[in-house]
Amino acid sequence: MEEVLIAGAGPSGLALAISLSRQGIPFTIIDKDSGPGTTSRGMAIQARVLELYEQLGVADKIVVNGIIVNKINFYKNKNHLAHIPVGQLGREMSAFPYVLILPQDAHENILVNELKSSGHEVQWNHELKSFRDDGDSVEAVIESDSGTMAKNFSYICGCDGASSTVRKALDIDFSGGTYKQTFFVADVESETVLEGPSIGFKDEYFCIGFPIRTMDQVRLIGLIPEEFKEDGKAPDDFSEMIPYAESVLPVELKKVNWYSSYRSHHRVAEKFRTGRVFIVGDAGHIHSPAGGQGMNTGIGDAINLAWKLSAVLKGKTSEAILDTYETERIKFAR
């Protein structure tokens, strides 16, 4: 049985690798970086992904390291309006009736360690440079510190992010657009404890806040009001916007650990498969950060593809089942 090549060791690639390992399918997972991510990035893990992780035997390790969110609060000008009891609403539907907050770097490290415990290692500092699909296998050219090598694989899965080398090599259109508003994201420390994820509104703007790592550390995401922009550009640091954030949500900011401004994109690739090559996660779709849809959808892609590849490689079903990966997941992404 020939190996599957997984290009990219973010959450989608790692979930794909763990799923293949559970099913006894040989694979190689590579990443051009030197190790797992070191920033918090994607934070929210949804119930469906936790259900999938339970099938893989990793849900407990994920949940115990995260912050369980049973309710979401709503504010207007810092005044509490209402809350949605997500934990109670989902109680009859899932063993995980909540949103879990877990920084992506911690998430990735758990998955990397899970792979190690199964006898597999991510090959860091390895980059897929090119590939050629001859119909029966795919020859991949991989560059690393020790040189360049060519190797044949049964399939290639591009889990290599929004600027995917795999998608570009397949010349797959990545249509969509960019939201006109400018967003900010900041990791801050607050004197007051924010009791779970909170969404605050002020005029036509909003700010979302939720605790990360420890209760006094808060991730803030929101729209940058026009008054803080200079010539249409976002401010270089968050200090001027602290009073604004404090007027929207019940936080008292004592320190800003990290801040960035960005424009949010929404794109879905025209197809998720060409021959023996697939794209997975951000390589195939990117979304606004609301609700953690991007990362969660990507992990769903990975689990969907893994069992289908396994069934085909074990000779349990025909290759026709691989066509259903795109049909099912592209609808979900859209």
C-alpha positions as CSV (number, residue, x, y, z in Angstrom):
1,M,0.0,0.0,0.0
2,E,1.5,3.3,-1.0
3,E,1.6,6.3,1.3
4,V,-0.5,9.4,1.5
5,L,1.4,12.7,1.5
6,I,-0.1,15.3,3.8
7,A,1.4,18.8,3.0
8,G,0.8,21.1,6.0
9,A,0.7,20.3,9.8
10,G,-2.0,22.8,11.0
11,P,-5.2,21.5,12.7
12,S,-6.6,20.1,9.4
13,G,-3.4,18.2,8.4
14,L,-2.8,16.9,11.9
15,A,-6.4,15.7,12.2
16,L,-6.1,14.0,8.8
17,A,-2.8,12.3,9.9
18,I,-4.3,11.1,13.2
19,S,-7.3,9.7,11.5
20,L,-5.2,7.8,8.9
21,S,-3.0,6.5,11.7
22,R,-6.0,5.1,13.5
23,Q,-7.1,3.3,10.4
24,G,-3.6,1.8,9.7
25,I,-2.9,3.8,6.5
26,P,0.7,4.7,5.9
27,F,1.3,8.4,5.4
28,T,4.0,11.2,5.5
29,I,3.1,14.6,7.0
30,I,5.4,17.5,6.2
31,D,5.4,21.2,7.0
32,K,7.7,24.0,5.8
33,D,7.8,25.6,9.3
34,S,10.2,24.4,12.0
35,G,7.5,23.4,14.4
36,P,3.9,23.9,15.5
37,G,2.4,27.4,15.6
38,T,3.3,29.7,18.6
39,T,0.3,32.1,18.5
40,S,-3.3,31.7,19.6
41,R,-5.1,32.3,16.2
42,G,-8.1,30.0,15.9
43,M,-9.7,29.7,19.3
44,A,-13.2,28.2,19.2
45,I,-13.7,24.4,18.9
46,Q,-17.3,23.4,18.1
47,A,-19.3,20.5,19.4
48,R,-19.1,18.6,16.1
49,V,-15.3,18.7,16.0
50,L,-15.2,17.4,19.6
51,E,-17.5,14.6,18.6
52,L,-15.1,13.7,15.8
53,Y,-12.1,14.0,18.2
54,E,-13.9,11.5,20.5
55,Q,-14.0,9.0,17.6
56,L,-10.2,9.4,17.4
57,G,-9.7,9.2,21.2
58,V,-8.3,12.7,21.7
59,A,-11.4,14.6,22.9
60,D,-10.6,14.4,26.6
61,K,-7.1,15.7,26.0
62,I,-8.5,18.7,24.1
63,V,-11.3,19.5,26.5
64,V,-9.2,19.3,29.7
65,N,-6.8,22.0,28.3
66,G,-9.6,24.4,27.2
67,I,-12.1,26.7,28.7
68,I,-15.7,25.4,28.5
69,V,-18.2,28.0,27.5
70,N,-21.8,27.4,28.5
71,K,-23.2,30.8,27.8
72,I,-22.6,33.8,25.4
73,N,-23.3,37.3,26.7
74,F,-24.6,40.3,24.8
75,Y,-23.8,43.9,25.7
76,K,-24.9,47.4,24.4
77,N,-22.6,50.2,25.5
78,K,-21.2,48.0,28.2
79,N,-24.7,47.3,29.6
80,H,-25.6,43.6,29.8
81,L,-28.7,42.8,27.6
82,A,-29.0,39.0,27.5
83,H,-27.2,35.7,27.3
84,I,-27.7,32.6,25.2
85,P,-27.4,29.4,27.4
86,V,-25.6,27.3,24.7
87,G,-24.7,24.6,27.2
88,Q,-28.4,24.0,28.1
89,L,-29.6,24.3,24.5
90,G,-27.3,21.6,23.3
91,R,-27.6,19.2,26.3
92,E,-29.9,16.7,24.5
93,M,-28.0,16.9,21.3
94,S,-24.3,16.3,22.1
95,A,-21.9,15.0,24.8
96,F,-20.2,18.3,24.2
97,P,-23.0,20.9,24.5
98,Y,-20.8,23.9,24.6
99,V,-18.1,25.9,22.8
100,L,-14.6,25.1,23.8
101,I,-12.0,27.9,23.9
102,L,-8.5,26.6,23.2
103,P,-5.6,28.6,21.6
104,Q,-4.5,27.1,18.3
105,D,-0.9,26.7,19.4
106,A,-2.0,24.6,22.4
107,H,-4.4,22.7,20.1
108,E,-1.7,21.9,17.6
109,N,0.8,20.8,20.2
110,I,-1.8,18.3,21.6
111,L,-2.3,16.8,18.2
112,V,1.4,16.7,17.4
113,N,2.0,14.8,20.7
114,E,-0.9,12.5,19.9
115,L,0.8,11.6,16.6
116,K,4.1,11.0,18.4
117,S,2.4,8.6,20.8
118,S,1.1,6.7,17.8
119,G,4.6,6.3,16.4
120,H,4.5,9.2,13.8
121,E,6.4,12.4,13.5
122,V,5.8,15.6,11.5
123,Q,8.7,16.2,9.2
124,W,9.3,19.8,9.9
125,N,11.4,22.1,7.5
126,H,10.1,20.0,4.6
127,E,8.3,21.8,1.8
128,L,6.4,20.4,-1.2
129,K,7.8,22.2,-4.2
130,S,6.0,20.4,-7.1
131,F,4.2,17.2,-8.0
132,R,3.1,15.2,-11.0
133,D,0.0,13.0,-11.2
134,D,0.5,10.2,-13.6
135,G,-2.9,8.6,-12.9
136,D,-1.7,5.6,-10.9
137,S,0.4,7.6,-8.4
138,V,1.7,11.1,-7.7
139,E,5.4,12.0,-7.8
140,A,6.2,14.7,-5.2
141,V,9.3,16.8,-5.1
142,I,10.1,17.7,-1.5
143,E,12.8,20.1,-0.3
144,S,14.4,20.0,3.1
145,D,17.6,21.0,4.9
146,S,19.2,17.8,3.7
147,G,18.4,18.4,0.0
148,T,15.7,17.7,-2.6
149,M,14.0,14.3,-3.0
150,A,11.4,12.9,-5.3
151,K,9.0,10.2,-4.0
152,N,5.8,8.6,-5.3
153,F,2.6,8.7,-3.2
154,S,-0.8,7.2,-3.7
155,Y,-2.5,10.6,-3.0
156,I,-1.5,14.1,-2.0
157,C,-3.6,16.1,0.5
158,G,-2.9,19.9,0.4
159,C,-3.5,21.1,4.0
160,D,-1.2,24.0,3.3
161,G,-3.3,27.1,4.2
162,A,-4.9,30.0,2.4
163,S,-1.9,30.6,0.1
164,S,-1.7,26.8,-0.7
165,T,1.0,25.7,-3.0
166,V,-1.1,22.6,-3.9
167,R,-4.1,24.7,-4.9
168,K,-2.0,27.1,-7.0
169,A,-0.2,24.2,-8.7
170,L,-3.6,22.8,-9.7
171,D,-4.6,26.2,-11.0
172,I,-7.9,26.1,-9.0
173,D,-9.8,29.3,-8.9
174,F,-10.2,30.7,-5.4
175,S,-13.1,33.1,-5.9
176,G,-14.7,35.3,-3.3
177,G,-14.0,38.7,-1.9
178,T,-12.7,40.9,0.9
179,Y,-15.0,42.5,3.5
180,K,-14.7,46.3,3.2
181,Q,-14.4,46.9,7.0
182,T,-11.1,46.8,8.8
183,F,-11.0,44.4,11.8
184,F,-8.7,44.3,14.8
185,V,-7.6,41.4,17.0
186,A,-5.8,41.9,20.3
187,D,-4.7,39.7,23.2
188,V,-5.0,41.7,26.4
189,E,-5.0,41.4,30.1
190,S,-8.0,42.7,32.1
191,E,-8.4,43.8,35.7
192,T,-12.0,42.4,35.6
193,V,-12.9,38.9,34.7
194,L,-14.9,38.5,31.5
195,E,-17.4,35.8,32.2
196,G,-17.3,33.8,29.0
197,P,-17.6,35.0,25.4
198,S,-19.2,38.3,25.1
199,I,-20.4,40.3,22.1
200,G,-20.7,44.1,22.6
201,F,-22.3,46.7,20.4
202,K,-21.8,50.4,20.1
203,D,-23.3,52.5,17.3
204,E,-22.7,50.4,14.1
205,Y,-19.6,48.7,15.5
206,F,-19.1,45.6,17.6
207,C,-16.4,44.0,19.7
208,I,-16.2,40.3,20.7
209,G,-14.3,39.3,23.8
210,F,-13.5,35.9,25.3
211,P,-11.1,34.6,28.0
212,I,-8.0,32.6,26.8
213,R,-5.5,30.5,28.7
214,T,-6.4,32.1,32.1
215,M,-9.5,34.1,33.0
216,D,-7.7,37.5,33.1
217,Q,-6.3,37.1,29.6
218,V,-8.8,38.2,26.9
219,R,-8.9,38.0,23.1
220,L,-10.7,41.0,21.6
221,I,-11.9,41.0,18.0
222,G,-14.0,43.8,16.4
223,L,-14.4,46.5,13.8
224,I,-12.1,49.5,13.9
225,P,-14.3,52.7,14.0
226,E,-13.5,55.2,11.3
227,E,-12.5,57.8,13.9
228,F,-9.4,55.8,14.8
229,K,-8.2,55.5,11.3
230,E,-5.7,57.9,9.6
231,D,-6.1,58.2,5.8
232,G,-8.2,55.1,6.0
233,K,-5.4,53.1,7.7
234,A,-5.7,51.3,11.0
235,P,-3.7,52.6,14.0
236,D,-0.3,51.1,14.5
237,D,-1.0,50.1,18.1
238,F,-4.0,49.4,20.3
239,S,-3.4,52.1,22.9
240,E,-5.7,54.7,21.4
241,M,-8.5,52.1,21.1
242,I,-8.4,51.0,24.8
243,P,-11.1,53.5,25.9
244,Y,-13.3,52.4,23.0
245,A,-13.0,48.7,24.0
246,E,-13.7,49.5,27.6
247,S,-16.9,51.4,26.6
248,V,-18.2,48.4,24.7
249,L,-17.4,45.4,27.0
250,P,-17.0,45.1,30.8
251,V,-13.2,45.0,30.7
252,E,-10.5,47.2,32.3
253,L,-7.4,46.7,30.2
254,K,-4.1,46.8,32.0
255,K,-1.8,45.4,29.3
256,V,-1.8,44.7,25.6
257,N,0.3,41.6,24.7
258,W,-0.4,41.6,21.0
259,Y,-2.4,43.5,18.4
260,S,-3.0,43.4,14.7
261,S,-5.4,44.8,12.1
262,Y,-6.6,43.0,9.1
263,R,-9.2,42.7,6.3
264,S,-11.3,39.6,6.4
265,H,-11.8,37.4,3.3
266,H,-14.4,35.0,2.2
267,R,-13.4,32.5,-0.5
268,V,-14.2,29.0,-1.6
269,A,-12.2,27.1,-4.2
270,E,-14.0,26.1,-7.4
271,K,-13.1,22.4,-6.7
272,F,-11.5,20.4,-3.9
273,R,-10.0,17.6,-6.0
274,T,-8.1,17.1,-9.2
275,G,-7.2,13.4,-9.9
276,R,-5.1,12.0,-7.0
277,V,-4.7,15.4,-5.4
278,F,-7.0,17.0,-2.8
279,I,-7.2,20.4,-1.0
280,V,-8.3,20.5,2.6
281,G,-9.1,23.3,5.1
282,D,-7.9,26.8,4.5
283,A,-6.4,25.7,1.1
284,G,-10.0,25.3,0.0
285,H,-12.0,27.9,1.9
286,I,-11.5,30.9,4.1
287,H,-14.1,32.7,6.2
288,S,-14.6,35.6,8.6
289,P,-13.4,34.7,12.1
290,A,-16.9,34.6,13.5
291,G,-17.7,31.4,15.3
292,G,-14.4,29.7,14.4
293,Q,-15.9,28.4,11.2
294,G,-12.7,28.2,9.2
295,M,-10.7,25.9,11.4
296,N,-13.7,23.7,12.4
297,T,-14.8,23.3,8.8
298,G,-11.2,22.3,7.9
299,I,-11.0,19.6,10.5
300,G,-14.4,18.3,9.3
301,D,-12.9,18.2,5.8
302,A,-9.9,16.1,7.1
303,I,-12.0,13.5,8.9
304,N,-14.4,13.2,5.9
305,L,-11.5,12.6,3.5
306,A,-9.5,10.3,5.8
307,W,-12.1,7.5,6.1
308,K,-12.7,7.6,2.3
309,L,-9.0,7.3,1.4
310,S,-8.7,4.5,4.0
311,A,-11.6,2.5,2.5
312,V,-10.2,2.9,-1.0
313,L,-6.6,2.0,-0.1
314,K,-7.8,-1.1,1.8
315,G,-9.8,-2.2,-1.2
316,K,-13.1,-2.0,0.7
317,T,-14.8,0.3,-1.9
318,S,-14.2,1.8,-5.3
319,E,-12.4,5.1,-6.0
320,A,-15.8,6.6,-6.9
321,I,-16.4,7.3,-3.2
322,L,-13.6,9.9,-3.3
323,D,-15.8,12.1,-5.6
324,T,-18.2,12.5,-2.6
325,Y,-15.5,14.4,-0.6
326,E,-15.8,17.5,-2.8
327,T,-19.6,17.2,-3.2
328,E,-20.1,17.1,0.6
329,R,-17.5,19.5,1.8
330,I,-17.7,22.2,-0.8
331,K,-21.4,22.7,0.1
332,F,-20.4,23.0,3.7
333,A,-17.7,25.5,3.0
334,R,-20.1,27.6,0.9
